[in-house]
Amino acid sequence: MKQTLNYFAYGSNLHPLRLQSRIGVCQLQAVAQLKGAQLCFHKAGLDASGKCDIVLAAEADSSVWGVVYQISPEQKRILDEYESLGKGYQILNTEVVSGDNQSLSVYTYQAMGEFIDPQLRPFDWYHEFVLQGICFHQFPSEYQELIRAVKMIEDPDKERSARYQALLREIRESLPGKQAD
């Protein structure tokens, strides 16, 4: 039997096409919540914009919605290149609760303290990756509204923005009726 890991995606990797563009096809296991946590866009990206982060020990009634994907150890190594190694994220092993109230052991990425800057804002394309994933998985409308309310900025690098906008167009066109505004 092939070994798999439970990866909890909560930010720009939520949408399966975005994650697939990075690590290849993987299996969606469950929509889940990390209770007692809050989603923030304050992790300093290499591009000087705000990226998603999980803040633990937030208000007891808050939670971060995400998706558990089963990935291979090789896919994790690839994802580590995008997320953790020297780029400001560390591995967080934790428990999430699925929609059917099952507890799942997962790993995810959390910003290291020295990479947190509350003044940062996400680029518009990054924010849309997160929003498209949230809408695709049909997270609760209150959570969608919280994410829609996040202030964002335009990416000054037009080439980078065009590259990501091309993938976002593919995502929007993939499932009519499920895309974000």
mmCIF file of the C-alpha atoms, coordinates in Angstrom:
data_MODEL
# 
_entry.id   MODEL 
# 
loop_
_atom_site.group_PDB 
_atom_site.id 
_atom_site.type_symbol 
_atom_site.label_atom_id 
_atom_site.label_alt_id 
_atom_site.label_comp_id 
_atom_site.label_asym_id 
_atom_site.label_entity_id 
_atom_site.label_seq_id 
_atom_site.pdbx_PDB_ins_code 
_atom_site.Cartn_x 
_atom_site.Cartn_y 
_atom_site.Cartn_z 
_atom_site.occupancy 
_atom_site.B_iso_or_equiv 
_atom_site.pdbx_formal_charge 
_atom_site.auth_seq_id 
_atom_site.auth_comp_id 
_atom_site.auth_asym_id 
_atom_site.auth_atom_id 
_atom_site.pdbx_PDB_model_num 
ATOM 1   C CA . MET A 1 1   ? 0.000   0.000  0.000   1.00 0.00 ? 1   MET A CA 1 
ATOM 2   C CA . LYS A 1 2   ? 1.262   3.435  -0.957  1.00 0.00 ? 2   LYS A CA 1 
ATOM 3   C CA . GLN A 1 3   ? 2.059   5.783  1.927   1.00 0.00 ? 3   GLN A CA 1 
ATOM 4   C CA . THR A 1 4   ? 0.067   9.032  2.059   1.00 0.00 ? 4   THR A CA 1 
ATOM 5   C CA . LEU A 1 5   ? 0.131   12.099 4.279   1.00 0.00 ? 5   LEU A CA 1 
ATOM 6   C CA . ASN A 1 6   ? -2.802  14.279 5.303   1.00 0.00 ? 6   ASN A CA 1 
ATOM 7   C CA . TYR A 1 7   ? -2.073  17.845 4.210   1.00 0.00 ? 7   TYR A CA 1 
ATOM 8   C CA . PHE A 1 8   ? -4.402  20.600 5.495   1.00 0.00 ? 8   PHE A CA 1 
ATOM 9   C CA . ALA A 1 9   ? -4.659  23.349 2.860   1.00 0.00 ? 9   ALA A CA 1 
ATOM 10  C CA . TYR A 1 10  ? -6.180  26.619 4.098   1.00 0.00 ? 10  TYR A CA 1 
ATOM 11  C CA . GLY A 1 11  ? -4.837  29.335 1.787   1.00 0.00 ? 11  GLY A CA 1 
ATOM 12  C CA . SER A 1 12  ? -3.839  29.569 -1.844  1.00 0.00 ? 12  SER A CA 1 
ATOM 13  C CA . ASN A 1 13  ? -3.599  25.762 -2.161  1.00 0.00 ? 13  ASN A CA 1 
ATOM 14  C CA . LEU A 1 14  ? -7.296  25.186 -1.363  1.00 0.00 ? 14  LEU A CA 1 
ATOM 15  C CA . HIS A 1 15  ? -8.480  24.804 -4.953  1.00 0.00 ? 15  HIS A CA 1 
ATOM 16  C CA . PRO A 1 16  ? -7.513  21.399 -6.409  1.00 0.00 ? 16  PRO A CA 1 
ATOM 17  C CA . LEU A 1 17  ? -6.309  22.937 -9.710  1.00 0.00 ? 17  LEU A CA 1 
ATOM 18  C CA . ARG A 1 18  ? -3.956  25.305 -7.867  1.00 0.00 ? 18  ARG A CA 1 
ATOM 19  C CA . LEU A 1 19  ? -2.523  22.473 -5.772  1.00 0.00 ? 19  LEU A CA 1 
ATOM 20  C CA . GLN A 1 20  ? -2.324  20.205 -8.823  1.00 0.00 ? 20  GLN A CA 1 
ATOM 21  C CA . SER A 1 21  ? -0.359  22.883 -10.701 1.00 0.00 ? 21  SER A CA 1 
ATOM 22  C CA . ARG A 1 22  ? 2.246   22.641 -7.949  1.00 0.00 ? 22  ARG A CA 1 
ATOM 23  C CA . ILE A 1 23  ? 2.446   18.963 -6.958  1.00 0.00 ? 23  ILE A CA 1 
ATOM 24  C CA . GLY A 1 24  ? 0.305   16.953 -9.368  1.00 0.00 ? 24  GLY A CA 1 
ATOM 25  C CA . VAL A 1 25  ? -2.975  15.169 -8.776  1.00 0.00 ? 25  VAL A CA 1 
ATOM 26  C CA . CYS A 1 26  ? -3.857  14.347 -5.176  1.00 0.00 ? 26  CYS A CA 1 
ATOM 27  C CA . GLN A 1 27  ? -6.883  12.960 -3.399  1.00 0.00 ? 27  GLN A CA 1 
ATOM 28  C CA . LEU A 1 28  ? -9.347  15.213 -1.576  1.00 0.00 ? 28  LEU A CA 1 
ATOM 29  C CA . GLN A 1 29  ? -10.186 13.583 1.751   1.00 0.00 ? 29  GLN A CA 1 
ATOM 30  C CA . ALA A 1 30  ? -12.395 16.064 3.592   1.00 0.00 ? 30  ALA A CA 1 
ATOM 31  C CA . VAL A 1 31  ? -13.423 19.632 4.222   1.00 0.00 ? 31  VAL A CA 1 
ATOM 32  C CA . ALA A 1 32  ? -12.346 20.361 7.787   1.00 0.00 ? 32  ALA A CA 1 
ATOM 33  C CA . GLN A 1 33  ? -11.873 23.016 10.463  1.00 0.00 ? 33  GLN A CA 1 
ATOM 34  C CA . LEU A 1 34  ? -8.949  23.853 12.675  1.00 0.00 ? 34  LEU A CA 1 
ATOM 35  C CA . LYS A 1 35  ? -10.761 25.060 15.787  1.00 0.00 ? 35  LYS A CA 1 
ATOM 36  C CA . GLY A 1 36  ? -9.339  27.767 18.028  1.00 0.00 ? 36  GLY A CA 1 
ATOM 37  C CA . ALA A 1 37  ? -7.462  29.347 15.137  1.00 0.00 ? 37  ALA A CA 1 
ATOM 38  C CA . GLN A 1 38  ? -7.756  32.386 12.874  1.00 0.00 ? 38  GLN A CA 1 
ATOM 39  C CA . LEU A 1 39  ? -6.731  32.985 9.252   1.00 0.00 ? 39  LEU A CA 1 
ATOM 40  C CA . CYS A 1 40  ? -4.464  35.997 8.726   1.00 0.00 ? 40  CYS A CA 1 
ATOM 41  C CA . PHE A 1 41  ? -2.757  37.382 5.609   1.00 0.00 ? 41  PHE A CA 1 
ATOM 42  C CA . HIS A 1 42  ? 0.316   38.636 7.484   1.00 0.00 ? 42  HIS A CA 1 
ATOM 43  C CA . LYS A 1 43  ? 3.067   36.210 6.492   1.00 0.00 ? 43  LYS A CA 1 
ATOM 44  C CA . ALA A 1 44  ? 5.764   38.014 4.491   1.00 0.00 ? 44  ALA A CA 1 
ATOM 45  C CA . GLY A 1 45  ? 6.099   36.423 1.080   1.00 0.00 ? 45  GLY A CA 1 
ATOM 46  C CA . LEU A 1 46  ? 9.286   36.531 -0.955  1.00 0.00 ? 46  LEU A CA 1 
ATOM 47  C CA . ASP A 1 47  ? 7.426   39.001 -3.182  1.00 0.00 ? 47  ASP A CA 1 
ATOM 48  C CA . ALA A 1 48  ? 6.865   41.342 -0.175  1.00 0.00 ? 48  ALA A CA 1 
ATOM 49  C CA . SER A 1 49  ? 3.103   40.739 -0.059  1.00 0.00 ? 49  SER A CA 1 
ATOM 50  C CA . GLY A 1 50  ? 0.962   39.138 2.627   1.00 0.00 ? 50  GLY A CA 1 
ATOM 51  C CA . LYS A 1 51  ? 0.410   35.382 2.500   1.00 0.00 ? 51  LYS A CA 1 
ATOM 52  C CA . CYS A 1 52  ? -1.953  33.216 4.563   1.00 0.00 ? 52  CYS A CA 1 
ATOM 53  C CA . ASP A 1 53  ? -1.095  32.059 8.046   1.00 0.00 ? 53  ASP A CA 1 
ATOM 54  C CA . ILE A 1 54  ? -2.852  30.255 10.866  1.00 0.00 ? 54  ILE A CA 1 
ATOM 55  C CA . VAL A 1 55  ? -2.799  31.977 14.246  1.00 0.00 ? 55  VAL A CA 1 
ATOM 56  C CA . LEU A 1 56  ? -3.476  29.484 17.045  1.00 0.00 ? 56  LEU A CA 1 
ATOM 57  C CA . ALA A 1 57  ? -5.066  30.259 20.413  1.00 0.00 ? 57  ALA A CA 1 
ATOM 58  C CA . ALA A 1 58  ? -7.347  32.814 18.848  1.00 0.00 ? 58  ALA A CA 1 
ATOM 59  C CA . GLU A 1 59  ? -10.847 33.149 20.260  1.00 0.00 ? 59  GLU A CA 1 
ATOM 60  C CA . ALA A 1 60  ? -12.226 29.760 21.242  1.00 0.00 ? 60  ALA A CA 1 
ATOM 61  C CA . ASP A 1 61  ? -15.175 30.061 18.851  1.00 0.00 ? 61  ASP A CA 1 
ATOM 62  C CA . SER A 1 62  ? -13.037 30.938 15.820  1.00 0.00 ? 62  SER A CA 1 
ATOM 63  C CA . SER A 1 63  ? -11.759 28.408 13.324  1.00 0.00 ? 63  SER A CA 1 
ATOM 64  C CA . VAL A 1 64  ? -9.881  28.164 10.061  1.00 0.00 ? 64  VAL A CA 1 
ATOM 65  C CA . TRP A 1 65  ? -11.646 26.240 7.329   1.00 0.00 ? 65  TRP A CA 1 
ATOM 66  C CA . GLY A 1 66  ? -9.574  24.124 5.010   1.00 0.00 ? 66  GLY A CA 1 
ATOM 67  C CA . VAL A 1 67  ? -9.341  20.935 3.041   1.00 0.00 ? 67  VAL A CA 1 
ATOM 68  C CA . VAL A 1 68  ? -7.471  17.743 3.839   1.00 0.00 ? 68  VAL A CA 1 
ATOM 69  C CA . TYR A 1 69  ? -5.678  16.324 0.810   1.00 0.00 ? 69  TYR A CA 1 
ATOM 70  C CA . GLN A 1 70  ? -3.897  12.987 0.804   1.00 0.00 ? 70  GLN A CA 1 
ATOM 71  C CA . ILE A 1 71  ? -0.488  13.482 -0.762  1.00 0.00 ? 71  ILE A CA 1 
ATOM 72  C CA . SER A 1 72  ? 2.561   11.305 -1.262  1.00 0.00 ? 72  SER A CA 1 
ATOM 73  C CA . PRO A 1 73  ? 5.893   11.863 0.503   1.00 0.00 ? 73  PRO A CA 1 
ATOM 74  C CA . GLU A 1 74  ? 7.311   13.005 -2.872  1.00 0.00 ? 74  GLU A CA 1 
ATOM 75  C CA . GLN A 1 75  ? 4.498   15.542 -3.275  1.00 0.00 ? 75  GLN A CA 1 
ATOM 76  C CA . LYS A 1 76  ? 5.216   16.804 0.242   1.00 0.00 ? 76  LYS A CA 1 
ATOM 77  C CA . ARG A 1 77  ? 8.864   17.344 -0.691  1.00 0.00 ? 77  ARG A CA 1 
ATOM 78  C CA . ILE A 1 78  ? 7.760   19.406 -3.692  1.00 0.00 ? 78  ILE A CA 1 
ATOM 79  C CA . LEU A 1 79  ? 5.274   21.385 -1.589  1.00 0.00 ? 79  LEU A CA 1 
ATOM 80  C CA . ASP A 1 80  ? 7.985   22.000 1.014   1.00 0.00 ? 80  ASP A CA 1 
ATOM 81  C CA . GLU A 1 81  ? 9.974   23.741 -1.720  1.00 0.00 ? 81  GLU A CA 1 
ATOM 82  C CA . TYR A 1 82  ? 7.064   26.132 -2.267  1.00 0.00 ? 82  TYR A CA 1 
ATOM 83  C CA . GLU A 1 83  ? 6.103   26.603 1.339   1.00 0.00 ? 83  GLU A CA 1 
ATOM 84  C CA . SER A 1 84  ? 8.573   25.883 4.061   1.00 0.00 ? 84  SER A CA 1 
ATOM 85  C CA . LEU A 1 85  ? 12.246  25.569 3.328   1.00 0.00 ? 85  LEU A CA 1 
ATOM 86  C CA . GLY A 1 86  ? 13.720  29.021 3.929   1.00 0.00 ? 86  GLY A CA 1 
ATOM 87  C CA . LYS A 1 87  ? 10.538  30.795 2.872   1.00 0.00 ? 87  LYS A CA 1 
ATOM 88  C CA . GLY A 1 88  ? 9.082   31.569 6.258   1.00 0.00 ? 88  GLY A CA 1 
ATOM 89  C CA . TYR A 1 89  ? 6.800   28.639 6.948   1.00 0.00 ? 89  TYR A CA 1 
ATOM 90  C CA . GLN A 1 90  ? 7.345   25.804 9.390   1.00 0.00 ? 90  GLN A CA 1 
ATOM 91  C CA . ILE A 1 91  ? 5.563   22.479 9.613   1.00 0.00 ? 91  ILE A CA 1 
ATOM 92  C CA . LEU A 1 92  ? 2.664   22.331 12.057  1.00 0.00 ? 92  LEU A CA 1 
ATOM 93  C CA . ASN A 1 93  ? 1.297   18.915 13.020  1.00 0.00 ? 93  ASN A CA 1 
ATOM 94  C CA . THR A 1 94  ? -2.201  19.278 14.377  1.00 0.00 ? 94  THR A CA 1 
ATOM 95  C CA . GLU A 1 95  ? -5.746  17.874 14.496  1.00 0.00 ? 95  GLU A CA 1 
ATOM 96  C CA . VAL A 1 96  ? -8.674  19.103 12.424  1.00 0.00 ? 96  VAL A CA 1 
ATOM 97  C CA . VAL A 1 97  ? -12.352 18.158 12.544  1.00 0.00 ? 97  VAL A CA 1 
ATOM 98  C CA . SER A 1 98  ? -14.100 17.066 9.352   1.00 0.00 ? 98  SER A CA 1 
ATOM 99  C CA . GLY A 1 99  ? -17.694 17.857 8.410   1.00 0.00 ? 99  GLY A CA 1 
ATOM 100 C CA . ASP A 1 100 ? -18.825 14.502 9.792   1.00 0.00 ? 100 ASP A CA 1 
ATOM 101 C CA . ASN A 1 101 ? -17.153 15.344 13.143  1.00 0.00 ? 101 ASN A CA 1 
ATOM 102 C CA . GLN A 1 102 ? -14.199 13.018 12.610  1.00 0.00 ? 102 GLN A CA 1 
ATOM 103 C CA . SER A 1 103 ? -10.846 14.078 14.046  1.00 0.00 ? 103 SER A CA 1 
ATOM 104 C CA . LEU A 1 104 ? -8.004  13.887 11.529  1.00 0.00 ? 104 LEU A CA 1 
ATOM 105 C CA . SER A 1 105 ? -4.260  14.159 12.155  1.00 0.00 ? 105 SER A CA 1 
ATOM 106 C CA . VAL A 1 106 ? -2.766  16.504 9.565   1.00 0.00 ? 106 VAL A CA 1 
ATOM 107 C CA . TYR A 1 107 ? 0.255   18.572 8.802   1.00 0.00 ? 107 TYR A CA 1 
ATOM 108 C CA . THR A 1 108 ? 0.131   22.119 7.481   1.00 0.00 ? 108 THR A CA 1 
ATOM 109 C CA . TYR A 1 109 ? 2.340   25.187 7.254   1.00 0.00 ? 109 TYR A CA 1 
ATOM 110 C CA . GLN A 1 110 ? 2.447   28.034 9.750   1.00 0.00 ? 110 GLN A CA 1 
ATOM 111 C CA . ALA A 1 111 ? 4.429   31.269 9.518   1.00 0.00 ? 111 ALA A CA 1 
ATOM 112 C CA . MET A 1 112 ? 7.554   31.603 11.629  1.00 0.00 ? 112 MET A CA 1 
ATOM 113 C CA . GLY A 1 113 ? 7.431   34.625 13.927  1.00 0.00 ? 113 GLY A CA 1 
ATOM 114 C CA . GLU A 1 114 ? 10.184  36.554 12.181  1.00 0.00 ? 114 GLU A CA 1 
ATOM 115 C CA . PHE A 1 115 ? 8.171   36.429 8.903   1.00 0.00 ? 115 PHE A CA 1 
ATOM 116 C CA . ILE A 1 116 ? 5.007   38.006 10.350  1.00 0.00 ? 116 ILE A CA 1 
ATOM 117 C CA . ASP A 1 117 ? 4.158   41.605 9.490   1.00 0.00 ? 117 ASP A CA 1 
ATOM 118 C CA . PRO A 1 118 ? 0.584   42.721 10.290  1.00 0.00 ? 118 PRO A CA 1 
ATOM 119 C CA . GLN A 1 119 ? 0.920   45.674 7.886   1.00 0.00 ? 119 GLN A CA 1 
ATOM 120 C CA . LEU A 1 120 ? 1.170   43.435 4.805   1.00 0.00 ? 120 LEU A CA 1 
ATOM 121 C CA . ARG A 1 121 ? -1.664  42.955 2.314   1.00 0.00 ? 121 ARG A CA 1 
ATOM 122 C CA . PRO A 1 122 ? -2.102  40.110 -0.168  1.00 0.00 ? 122 PRO A CA 1 
ATOM 123 C CA . PHE A 1 123 ? -1.834  40.705 -3.898  1.00 0.00 ? 123 PHE A CA 1 
ATOM 124 C CA . ASP A 1 124 ? -5.180  40.611 -5.678  1.00 0.00 ? 124 ASP A CA 1 
ATOM 125 C CA . TRP A 1 125 ? -4.340  37.368 -7.542  1.00 0.00 ? 125 TRP A CA 1 
ATOM 126 C CA . TYR A 1 126 ? -3.245  35.615 -4.327  1.00 0.00 ? 126 TYR A CA 1 
ATOM 127 C CA . HIS A 1 127 ? -6.429  36.687 -2.557  1.00 0.00 ? 127 HIS A CA 1 
ATOM 128 C CA . GLU A 1 128 ? -8.435  35.318 -5.490  1.00 0.00 ? 128 GLU A CA 1 
ATOM 129 C CA . PHE A 1 129 ? -6.687  31.914 -5.241  1.00 0.00 ? 129 PHE A CA 1 
ATOM 130 C CA . VAL A 1 130 ? -7.852  31.733 -1.624  1.00 0.00 ? 130 VAL A CA 1 
ATOM 131 C CA . LEU A 1 131 ? -11.358 32.942 -2.426  1.00 0.00 ? 131 LEU A CA 1 
ATOM 132 C CA . GLN A 1 132 ? -11.765 30.563 -5.383  1.00 0.00 ? 132 GLN A CA 1 
ATOM 133 C CA . GLY A 1 133 ? -10.803 27.642 -3.128  1.00 0.00 ? 133 GLY A CA 1 
ATOM 134 C CA . ILE A 1 134 ? -13.189 28.729 -0.400  1.00 0.00 ? 134 ILE A CA 1 
ATOM 135 C CA . CYS A 1 135 ? -16.064 29.036 -2.869  1.00 0.00 ? 135 CYS A CA 1 
ATOM 136 C CA . PHE A 1 136 ? -15.175 25.782 -4.665  1.00 0.00 ? 136 PHE A CA 1 
ATOM 137 C CA . HIS A 1 137 ? -15.406 23.836 -1.397  1.00 0.00 ? 137 HIS A CA 1 
ATOM 138 C CA . GLN A 1 138 ? -18.531 25.768 -0.351  1.00 0.00 ? 138 GLN A CA 1 
ATOM 139 C CA . PHE A 1 139 ? -17.283 26.932 3.025   1.00 0.00 ? 139 PHE A CA 1 
ATOM 140 C CA . PRO A 1 140 ? -19.928 28.720 5.145   1.00 0.00 ? 140 PRO A CA 1 
ATOM 141 C CA . SER A 1 141 ? -21.068 32.094 3.822   1.00 0.00 ? 141 SER A CA 1 
ATOM 142 C CA . GLU A 1 142 ? -19.884 33.891 6.998   1.00 0.00 ? 142 GLU A CA 1 
ATOM 143 C CA . TYR A 1 143 ? -16.357 32.598 6.380   1.00 0.00 ? 143 TYR A CA 1 
ATOM 144 C CA . GLN A 1 144 ? -16.541 33.595 2.709   1.00 0.00 ? 144 GLN A CA 1 
ATOM 145 C CA . GLU A 1 145 ? -17.560 37.108 3.742   1.00 0.00 ? 145 GLU A CA 1 
ATOM 146 C CA . LEU A 1 146 ? -14.620 37.372 6.167   1.00 0.00 ? 146 LEU A CA 1 
ATOM 147 C CA . ILE A 1 147 ? -12.227 36.535 3.330   1.00 0.00 ? 147 ILE A CA 1 
ATOM 148 C CA . ARG A 1 148 ? -13.954 38.849 0.839   1.00 0.00 ? 148 ARG A CA 1 
ATOM 149 C CA . ALA A 1 149 ? -13.465 41.705 3.342   1.00 0.00 ? 149 ALA A CA 1 
ATOM 150 C CA . VAL A 1 150 ? -9.660  41.327 3.398   1.00 0.00 ? 150 VAL A CA 1 
ATOM 151 C CA . LYS A 1 151 ? -7.975  44.399 1.925   1.00 0.00 ? 151 LYS A CA 1 
ATOM 152 C CA . MET A 1 152 ? -5.634  43.569 -0.946  1.00 0.00 ? 152 MET A CA 1 
ATOM 153 C CA . ILE A 1 153 ? -3.201  45.357 -3.241  1.00 0.00 ? 153 ILE A CA 1 
ATOM 154 C CA . GLU A 1 154 ? -2.362  45.172 -6.929  1.00 0.00 ? 154 GLU A CA 1 
ATOM 155 C CA . ASP A 1 155 ? 0.821   43.307 -7.846  1.00 0.00 ? 155 ASP A CA 1 
ATOM 156 C CA . PRO A 1 156 ? 3.321   45.763 -9.368  1.00 0.00 ? 156 PRO A CA 1 
ATOM 157 C CA . ASP A 1 157 ? 4.982   42.879 -11.279 1.00 0.00 ? 157 ASP A CA 1 
ATOM 158 C CA . LYS A 1 158 ? 2.727   42.648 -14.338 1.00 0.00 ? 158 LYS A CA 1 
ATOM 159 C CA . GLU A 1 159 ? 4.383   39.484 -15.695 1.00 0.00 ? 159 GLU A CA 1 
ATOM 160 C CA . ARG A 1 160 ? 3.908   37.596 -12.427 1.00 0.00 ? 160 ARG A CA 1 
ATOM 161 C CA . SER A 1 161 ? 0.337   38.834 -12.169 1.00 0.00 ? 161 SER A CA 1 
ATOM 162 C CA . ALA A 1 162 ? -0.431  37.730 -15.760 1.00 0.00 ? 162 ALA A CA 1 
ATOM 163 C CA . ARG A 1 163 ? 1.009   34.266 -15.058 1.00 0.00 ? 163 ARG A CA 1 
ATOM 164 C CA . TYR A 1 164 ? -1.230  33.761 -12.033 1.00 0.00 ? 164 TYR A CA 1 
ATOM 165 C CA . GLN A 1 165 ? -4.252  35.329 -13.726 1.00 0.00 ? 165 GLN A CA 1 
ATOM 166 C CA . ALA A 1 166 ? -3.944  32.686 -16.480 1.00 0.00 ? 166 ALA A CA 1 
ATOM 167 C CA . LEU A 1 167 ? -4.266  29.885 -13.899 1.00 0.00 ? 167 LEU A CA 1 
ATOM 168 C CA . LEU A 1 168 ? -7.119  31.731 -12.202 1.00 0.00 ? 168 LEU A CA 1 
ATOM 169 C CA . ARG A 1 169 ? -8.974  31.919 -15.549 1.00 0.00 ? 169 ARG A CA 1 
ATOM 170 C CA . GLU A 1 170 ? -8.556  28.155 -15.879 1.00 0.00 ? 170 GLU A CA 1 
ATOM 171 C CA . ILE A 1 171 ? -9.918  27.707 -12.351 1.00 0.00 ? 171 ILE A CA 1 
ATOM 172 C CA . ARG A 1 172 ? -12.899 29.993 -12.985 1.00 0.00 ? 172 ARG A CA 1 
ATOM 173 C CA . GLU A 1 173 ? -13.710 28.184 -16.235 1.00 0.00 ? 173 GLU A CA 1 
ATOM 174 C CA . SER A 1 174 ? -13.316 24.679 -14.761 1.00 0.00 ? 174 SER A CA 1 
ATOM 175 C CA . LEU A 1 175 ? -16.639 24.503 -12.955 1.00 0.00 ? 175 LEU A CA 1 
ATOM 176 C CA . PRO A 1 176 ? -19.272 27.013 -14.061 1.00 0.00 ? 176 PRO A CA 1 
ATOM 177 C CA . GLY A 1 177 ? -21.574 28.017 -11.254 1.00 0.00 ? 177 GLY A CA 1 
ATOM 178 C CA . LYS A 1 178 ? -19.007 27.383 -8.504  1.00 0.00 ? 178 LYS A CA 1 
ATOM 179 C CA . GLN A 1 179 ? -16.633 30.284 -9.145  1.00 0.00 ? 179 GLN A CA 1 
ATOM 180 C CA . ALA A 1 180 ? -16.260 33.324 -6.948  1.00 0.00 ? 180 ALA A CA 1 
ATOM 181 C CA . ASP A 1 181 ? -17.398 36.762 -8.079  1.00 0.00 ? 181 ASP A CA 1 
# 
